[in-house]
Amino acid sequence: MVAYSFQYLTFLVKKLMRLLDLTGVMVFRLSDVEKLEGYLRSLIRGKKYIVMCVGNVLRRDDGVGSYVGSKLLDYGLQDVVINCEMCPENYIGKLLSIDVDLVLVIDALLDERYSVGTVIVTKLPTAVEDLIPVTTHTIPLNYLVNVVKMFKSDTEFYLLGIVVRDLEFGEGLSPEVHQVAEKLIKVLKKVLSEHG
């Protein structure tokens, strides 16, 4: 009989869950733009929503969420987009004061299993412990979610994470992340304009 370690069995179970999509994690690559667009449409259909864009523009790819947010605001989507930059916790009061069913958080995601530029959408707080956004922010996103849910338990939170690698100090996105950000901006502009 072969004995397996607990860690190895846990790894296998998580891998199987991902393959069967039992984790609720949706994975989109650059070539899946139409699928991502359809998924986002179905996610916000019939709901009051807000998009929170998070990131540190002084840490290269970590600024991708804020980059997307600033471009969406340039397109006049102020009613549904908040560019939180590094401090999403500063917007807890706003989230508690508005009537919203769904919050979509756009942030950088550091995950070696996926290639740079992969877009991952999952419900927060995430059930997959090893799928965590880059935490250069003051507090982790799961904390923000839990605080808001104490007062508004029906509000759904989703993370739209963009897989990144370059978190060095400096401005500007890496070419791969910039390319994905531009495609994501087009998709979000279209979807949010239709439902806004």
Secondary structure, 3 states (H helix, E strand, C coil): CCCCCHHHHHHHHHHHHHHCCCCCCEEECHHHHHHHHHHHHHHHCCCCEEEEEECCCCEHHHHHHHHHHHHHHHCCCCCCEEEEECCHHHHHHHHHHCCCCEEEEEEEECCCCCCCCCEEEEEECCCCCCCCECCCCCCCHHHHHHHHHHHCCCCEEEEEEEECCCCCCECCCCHHHHHHHHHHHHHHHHHHHHHC
